[in-house]
Amino acid sequence: MTYENILATTENGVLTITINRPDKLNALNKKTIGELNTALSLAVTDDSVKAILLTGAGQKAFVAGADISEFANYSVEQGKALSADGHIQLFDLLQNLTKPVIAAINGFALGGGLELAMACHIRVASDNAKMGLPEVSLGVIPGYGGTQRLTQLVGKGKALEMIMTADMITADDALNWGLINHITTQENLLVKCNEIANKIISRSPSAIASAIRSVNANFKDGVNGFEVEIEEFGKCFATEDFKEGTTAFLEKRKPAFTGK
């Protein structure tokens, strides 16, 4: 598949998707969101892809926000449609993907860029990373899930402070607040992300998919996460991975999972 604004390469089961607009600090525009939707949708059905890394080209930015020039003159209805389409095409798709997605945050992750990272399952940042939701300085609010996912990750008080001040925070602050999982050097960022991905890949893909669905259920209105966990737990017993995992344990050998 050929893309204009992203790069996609697969090696040893890990698909690395790079947002490739360094001259625009990898800002998200409609075309980029559409290409990310395509790449992620293809990854879901590609058995060779076991995990996904999402990053930005260059050393300055993961994604430094949305492309403001695209929506500066939008009406109320156009604004609502922009937000809703983004949720469906990319941010909700990413969060609910049943293959693990790791955000490699190099440099600025602002606005839609931080929202993109928060929709991933795991976040690793370089030590020079700066993160924030500056939308209120433009007279708007985060519209790609930022008000919800940031609150889930760091709590109401810190989320409101970040959103209302529009201030950026450092990687150290982000780690202390629970916004990211790890900090590393920029040079070691993808190495660290691949280490995590490879560890995940060695586990049961079907169980990982069940775990993602169960954890996500906790944040869905009207859904009892405990009941989803019980259901997903039961389903695991019908998988080949469960039979292989338990057999390998009893035989004191490493399991060879197939994801079935």
PyMOL commands that set and color helices and strands:
alter all, ss='L'
color gray80, all
select helices_A, chain A and resi 22-24+30-45+68-70+76-96+112-119+135-138+146-154+156-165+171-177+189-201+205-217+225-236+240-250
alter helices_A, ss='H'
color red, helices_A
select strands_A, chain A and resi 6-11+14-19+51-56+61-63+101-105+108-110+122-126+130-132+169-170+182-184
alter strands_A, ss='S'
color yellow, strands_A
deselect
rebuild
show_as cartoon
